């Protein structure tokens, strides 16, 4: 009887562990997606800043 009860407890514990791991993986995937979006936005912003700096440089060179 004790072995059967322990087996059920182990099964429940394993199911809970699997559920927890699944939740963790989903959370990490969501964070990874968010980080990719942040990197993409940062890359686009950097490209805009570089273009602005190039235009400013050309304007300054023309003014000299």
Backbone as XML, in Angstrom:
<?xml version="1.0"?>
<chain id="A" units="angstrom">
  <residue number="1" name="UNK">
    <atom name="N" x="0.838" y="-1.198" z="0.000"/>
    <atom name="CA" x="0.000" y="0.000" z="0.000"/>
    <atom name="C" x="0.877" y="1.253" z="0.000"/>
  </residue>
  <residue number="2" name="UNK">
    <atom name="N" x="1.928" y="1.228" z="0.777"/>
    <atom name="CA" x="2.788" y="2.395" z="0.848"/>
    <atom name="C" x="3.488" y="2.631" z="-0.481"/>
  </residue>
  <residue number="3" name="UNK">
    <atom name="N" x="3.921" y="1.581" z="-1.149"/>
    <atom name="CA" x="4.594" y="1.741" z="-2.428"/>
    <atom name="C" x="3.636" y="2.317" z="-3.466"/>
  </residue>
  <residue number="4" name="UNK">
    <atom name="N" x="2.387" y="1.892" z="-3.458"/>
    <atom name="CA" x="1.403" y="2.425" z="-4.393"/>
    <atom name="C" x="1.165" y="3.901" z="-4.147"/>
  </residue>
  <residue number="5" name="UNK">
    <atom name="N" x="1.061" y="4.279" z="-2.893"/>
    <atom name="CA" x="0.849" y="5.686" z="-2.543"/>
    <atom name="C" x="2.060" y="6.526" z="-2.941"/>
  </residue>
  <residue number="6" name="UNK">
    <atom name="N" x="3.247" y="5.995" z="-2.685"/>
    <atom name="CA" x="4.473" y="6.704" z="-3.051"/>
    <atom name="C" x="4.608" y="6.829" z="-4.546"/>
  </residue>
  <residue number="7" name="UNK">
    <atom name="N" x="4.173" y="5.797" z="-5.269"/>
    <atom name="CA" x="4.216" y="5.850" z="-6.725"/>
    <atom name="C" x="3.298" y="6.921" z="-7.277"/>
  </residue>
  <residue number="8" name="UNK">
    <atom name="N" x="2.114" y="7.020" z="-6.679"/>
    <atom name="CA" x="1.178" y="8.073" z="-7.117"/>
    <atom name="C" x="1.730" y="9.458" z="-6.799"/>
  </residue>
  <residue number="9" name="UNK">
    <atom name="N" x="2.331" y="9.589" z="-5.629"/>
    <atom name="CA" x="2.918" y="10.886" z="-5.260"/>
    <atom name="C" x="4.053" y="11.262" z="-6.206"/>
  </residue>
  <residue number="10" name="UNK">
    <atom name="N" x="4.847" y="10.259" z="-6.560"/>
    <atom name="CA" x="5.940" y="10.523" z="-7.498"/>
    <atom name="C" x="5.384" y="10.926" z="-8.861"/>
  </residue>
  <residue number="11" name="UNK">
    <atom name="N" x="4.305" y="10.275" z="-9.282"/>
    <atom name="CA" x="3.692" y="10.609" z="-10.565"/>
    <atom name="C" x="3.148" y="12.032" z="-10.543"/>
  </residue>
  <residue number="12" name="UNK">
    <atom name="N" x="2.493" y="12.385" z="-9.451"/>
    <atom name="CA" x="1.954" y="13.749" z="-9.318"/>
    <atom name="C" x="3.100" y="14.765" z="-9.295"/>
  </residue>
  <residue number="13" name="UNK">
    <atom name="N" x="4.162" y="14.429" z="-8.575"/>
    <atom name="CA" x="5.318" y="15.334" z="-8.500"/>
    <atom name="C" x="5.938" y="15.515" z="-9.875"/>
  </residue>
  <residue number="14" name="UNK">
    <atom name="N" x="6.069" y="14.430" z="-10.621"/>
    <atom name="CA" x="6.633" y="14.525" z="-11.974"/>
    <atom name="C" x="5.726" y="15.343" z="-12.893"/>
  </residue>
  <residue number="15" name="UNK">
    <atom name="N" x="4.424" y="15.168" z="-12.770"/>
    <atom name="CA" x="3.483" y="15.938" z="-13.587"/>
    <atom name="C" x="3.588" y="17.426" z="-13.247"/>
  </residue>
  <residue number="16" name="UNK">
    <atom name="N" x="3.695" y="17.727" z="-11.955"/>
    <atom name="CA" x="3.841" y="19.128" z="-11.537"/>
    <atom name="C" x="5.153" y="19.711" z="-12.044"/>
  </residue>
  <residue number="17" name="UNK">
    <atom name="N" x="6.210" y="18.912" z="-11.995"/>
    <atom name="CA" x="7.504" y="19.364" z="-12.491"/>
    <atom name="C" x="7.437" y="19.631" z="-13.994"/>
  </residue>
  <residue number="18" name="UNK">
    <atom name="N" x="6.825" y="18.711" z="-14.727"/>
    <atom name="CA" x="6.694" y="18.890" z="-16.174"/>
    <atom name="C" x="5.885" y="20.140" z="-16.493"/>
  </residue>
  <residue number="19" name="UNK">
    <atom name="N" x="4.837" y="20.379" z="-15.745"/>
    <atom name="CA" x="4.012" y="21.570" z="-15.961"/>
    <atom name="C" x="4.815" y="22.839" z="-15.669"/>
  </residue>
  <residue number="20" name="UNK">
    <atom name="N" x="5.597" y="22.797" z="-14.608"/>
    <atom name="CA" x="6.433" y="23.950" z="-14.263"/>
    <atom name="C" x="7.484" y="24.223" z="-15.325"/>
  </residue>
  <residue number="21" name="UNK">
    <atom name="N" x="8.107" y="23.171" z="-15.825"/>
    <atom name="CA" x="9.114" y="23.329" z="-16.875"/>
    <atom name="C" x="8.474" y="23.882" z="-18.139"/>
  </residue>
  <residue number="22" name="UNK">
    <atom name="N" x="7.294" y="23.379" z="-18.473"/>
    <atom name="CA" x="6.582" y="23.870" z="-19.657"/>
    <atom name="C" x="6.283" y="25.364" z="-19.522"/>
  </residue>
  <residue number="23" name="UNK">
    <atom name="N" x="5.829" y="25.784" z="-18.350"/>
    <atom name="CA" x="5.555" y="27.197" z="-18.116"/>
    <atom name="C" x="6.816" y="28.035" z="-18.230"/>
  </residue>
  <residue number="24" name="UNK">
    <atom name="N" x="7.915" y="27.518" z="-17.705"/>
    <atom name="CA" x="9.189" y="28.230" z="-17.774"/>
    <atom name="C" x="9.647" y="28.392" z="-19.216"/>
  </residue>
  <residue number="25" name="UNK">
    <atom name="N" x="9.522" y="27.327" z="-20.004"/>
    <atom name="CA" x="9.917" y="27.385" z="-21.411"/>
    <atom name="C" x="9.068" y="28.407" z="-22.156"/>
  </residue>
  <residue number="26" name="UNK">
    <atom name="N" x="7.767" y="28.423" z="-21.913"/>
    <atom name="CA" x="6.890" y="29.404" z="-22.567"/>
    <atom name="C" x="7.291" y="30.821" z="-22.189"/>
  </residue>
  <residue number="27" name="UNK">
    <atom name="N" x="7.599" y="31.019" z="-20.917"/>
    <atom name="CA" x="8.010" y="32.344" z="-20.442"/>
    <atom name="C" x="9.317" y="32.764" z="-21.119"/>
  </residue>
  <residue number="28" name="UNK">
    <atom name="N" x="10.271" y="31.844" z="-21.214"/>
    <atom name="CA" x="11.550" y="32.168" z="-21.840"/>
    <atom name="C" x="11.372" y="32.472" z="-23.325"/>
  </residue>
  <residue number="29" name="UNK">
    <atom name="N" x="10.493" y="31.756" z="-23.985"/>
    <atom name="CA" x="10.240" y="32.035" z="-25.406"/>
    <atom name="C" x="9.622" y="33.415" z="-25.578"/>
  </residue>
  <residue number="30" name="UNK">
    <atom name="N" x="8.712" y="33.777" z="-24.690"/>
    <atom name="CA" x="8.097" y="35.108" z="-24.767"/>
    <atom name="C" x="9.152" y="36.193" z="-24.543"/>
  </residue>
  <residue number="31" name="UNK">
    <atom name="N" x="10.042" y="35.981" z="-23.575"/>
    <atom name="CA" x="11.111" y="36.954" z="-23.328"/>
    <atom name="C" x="12.049" y="37.052" z="-24.518"/>
  </residue>
  <residue number="32" name="UNK">
    <atom name="N" x="12.365" y="35.917" z="-25.107"/>
    <atom name="CA" x="13.246" y="35.905" z="-26.272"/>
    <atom name="C" x="12.615" y="36.682" z="-27.428"/>
  </residue>
  <residue number="33" name="UNK">
    <atom name="N" x="11.323" y="36.506" z="-27.629"/>
    <atom name="CA" x="10.613" y="37.237" z="-28.684"/>
    <atom name="C" x="10.663" y="38.738" z="-28.409"/>
  </residue>
  <residue number="34" name="UNK">
    <atom name="N" x="10.434" y="39.116" z="-27.157"/>
    <atom name="CA" x="10.459" y="40.528" z="-26.785"/>
    <atom name="C" x="11.862" y="41.106" z="-27.007"/>
  </residue>
  <residue number="35" name="UNK">
    <atom name="N" x="12.891" y="40.355" z="-26.645"/>
    <atom name="CA" x="14.256" y="40.841" z="-26.840"/>
    <atom name="C" x="14.580" y="41.008" z="-28.325"/>
  </residue>
  <residue number="36" name="UNK">
    <atom name="N" x="14.100" y="40.081" z="-29.143"/>
    <atom name="CA" x="14.324" y="40.228" z="-30.590"/>
    <atom name="C" x="13.685" y="41.504" z="-31.102"/>
  </residue>
  <residue number="37" name="UNK">
    <atom name="N" x="12.477" y="41.797" z="-30.631"/>
    <atom name="CA" x="11.801" y="43.026" z="-31.056"/>
    <atom name="C" x="12.563" y="44.254" z="-30.591"/>
  </residue>
  <residue number="38" name="UNK">
    <atom name="N" x="13.083" y="44.222" z="-29.367"/>
    <atom name="CA" x="13.860" y="45.352" z="-28.858"/>
    <atom name="C" x="15.137" y="45.553" z="-29.670"/>
  </residue>
  <residue number="39" name="UNK">
    <atom name="N" x="15.806" y="44.463" z="-30.002"/>
    <atom name="CA" x="17.041" y="44.565" z="-30.800"/>
    <atom name="C" x="16.715" y="45.122" z="-32.183"/>
  </residue>
  <residue number="40" name="UNK">
    <atom name="N" x="15.635" y="44.653" z="-32.774"/>
    <atom name="CA" x="15.248" y="45.156" z="-34.096"/>
    <atom name="C" x="14.927" y="46.648" z="-34.044"/>
  </residue>
  <residue number="41" name="UNK">
    <atom name="N" x="14.191" y="47.063" z="-33.030"/>
    <atom name="CA" x="13.856" y="48.484" z="-32.888"/>
    <atom name="C" x="15.119" y="49.309" z="-32.671"/>
  </residue>
  <residue number="42" name="UNK">
    <atom name="N" x="16.031" y="48.800" z="-31.874"/>
    <atom name="CA" x="17.281" y="49.506" z="-31.616"/>
    <atom name="C" x="18.111" y="49.620" z="-32.886"/>
  </residue>
  <residue number="43" name="UNK">
    <atom name="N" x="18.139" y="48.562" z="-33.682"/>
    <atom name="CA" x="18.879" y="48.578" z="-34.940"/>
    <atom name="C" x="18.300" y="49.620" z="-35.890"/>
  </residue>
  <residue number="44" name="UNK">
    <atom name="N" x="16.980" y="49.680" z="-35.966"/>
    <atom name="CA" x="16.331" y="50.669" z="-36.828"/>
    <atom name="C" x="16.619" y="52.083" z="-36.346"/>
  </residue>
  <residue number="45" name="UNK">
    <atom name="N" x="16.570" y="52.292" z="-35.034"/>
    <atom name="CA" x="16.853" y="53.615" z="-34.489"/>
    <atom name="C" x="18.302" y="54.007" z="-34.778"/>
  </residue>
  <residue number="46" name="UNK">
    <atom name="N" x="19.214" y="53.062" z="-34.637"/>
    <atom name="CA" x="20.618" y="53.351" z="-34.910"/>
    <atom name="C" x="20.812" y="53.740" z="-36.371"/>
  </residue>
  <residue number="47" name="UNK">
    <atom name="N" x="20.127" y="53.071" z="-37.272"/>
    <atom name="CA" x="20.230" y="53.409" z="-38.697"/>
    <atom name="C" x="19.713" y="54.828" z="-38.950"/>
  </residue>
  <residue number="48" name="UNK">
    <atom name="N" x="18.617" y="55.203" z="-38.279"/>
    <atom name="CA" x="18.089" y="56.565" z="-38.439"/>
    <atom name="C" x="19.067" y="57.603" z="-37.896"/>
  </residue>
  <residue number="49" name="UNK">
    <atom name="N" x="19.682" y="57.314" z="-36.768"/>
    <atom name="CA" x="20.649" y="58.247" z="-36.181"/>
    <atom name="C" x="21.853" y="58.398" z="-37.110"/>
  </residue>
  <residue number="50" name="UNK">
    <atom name="N" x="22.324" y="57.279" z="-37.662"/>
    <atom name="CA" x="23.462" y="57.351" z="-38.585"/>
    <atom name="C" x="23.112" y="58.171" z="-39.822"/>
  </residue>
  <residue number="51" name="UNK">
    <atom name="N" x="21.912" y="57.999" z="-40.345"/>
    <atom name="CA" x="21.497" y="58.780" z="-41.516"/>
    <atom name="C" x="21.422" y="60.264" z="-41.166"/>
  </residue>
  <residue number="52" name="UNK">
    <atom name="N" x="20.907" y="60.581" z="-39.994"/>
    <atom name="CA" x="20.820" y="61.971" z="-39.549"/>
    <atom name="C" x="22.209" y="62.575" z="-39.402"/>
  </residue>
  <residue number="53" name="UNK">
    <atom name="N" x="23.119" y="61.819" z="-38.793"/>
    <atom name="CA" x="24.486" y="62.320" z="-38.636"/>
    <atom name="C" x="25.156" y="62.545" z="-39.988"/>
  </residue>
  <residue number="54" name="UNK">
    <atom name="N" x="24.893" y="61.675" z="-40.932"/>
    <atom name="CA" x="25.465" y="61.856" z="-42.273"/>
    <atom name="C" x="24.916" y="63.125" z="-42.918"/>
  </residue>
  <residue number="55" name="UNK">
    <atom name="N" x="23.603" y="63.368" z="-42.774"/>
    <atom name="CA" x="23.016" y="64.597" z="-43.344"/>
    <atom name="C" x="23.580" y="65.838" z="-42.661"/>
  </residue>
  <residue number="56" name="UNK">
    <atom name="N" x="23.718" y="65.777" z="-41.346"/>
    <atom name="CA" x="24.287" y="66.919" z="-40.621"/>
    <atom name="C" x="25.741" y="67.184" z="-41.048"/>
  </residue>
  <residue number="57" name="UNK">
    <atom name="N" x="26.494" y="66.130" z="-41.224"/>
    <atom name="CA" x="27.883" y="66.277" z="-41.669"/>
    <atom name="C" x="27.949" y="66.940" z="-43.030"/>
  </residue>
  <residue number="58" name="UNK">
    <atom name="N" x="27.111" y="66.496" z="-43.946"/>
    <atom name="CA" x="27.086" y="67.094" z="-45.293"/>
    <atom name="C" x="26.669" y="68.557" z="-45.217"/>
  </residue>
  <residue number="59" name="UNK">
    <atom name="N" x="25.700" y="68.868" z="-44.375"/>
    <atom name="CA" x="25.232" y="70.259" z="-44.250"/>
    <atom name="C" x="26.339" y="71.143" z="-43.686"/>
  </residue>
  <residue number="60" name="UNK">
    <atom name="N" x="27.068" y="70.633" z="-42.702"/>
    <atom name="CA" x="28.164" y="71.402" z="-42.108"/>
    <atom name="C" x="29.279" y="71.606" z="-43.126"/>
  </residue>
  <residue number="61" name="UNK">
    <atom name="N" x="29.568" y="70.571" z="-43.894"/>
    <atom name="CA" x="30.637" y="70.680" z="-44.890"/>
    <atom name="C" x="30.263" y="71.689" z="-45.978"/>
  </residue>
  <residue number="62" name="UNK">
    <atom name="N" x="28.997" y="71.749" z="-46.342"/>
    <atom name="CA" x="28.547" y="72.724" z="-47.350"/>
    <atom name="C" x="28.628" y="74.137" z="-46.803"/>
  </residue>
  <residue number="63" name="UNK">
    <atom name="N" x="28.374" y="74.301" z="-45.504"/>
    <atom name="CA" x="28.375" y="75.619" z="-44.907"/>
    <atom name="C" x="29.785" y="76.178" z="-44.750"/>
  </residue>
  <residue number="64" name="UNK">
    <atom name="N" x="30.768" y="75.341" z="-44.741"/>
    <atom name="CA" x="32.147" y="75.817" z="-44.548"/>
    <atom name="C" x="32.701" y="76.389" z="-45.774"/>
  </residue>
</chain>
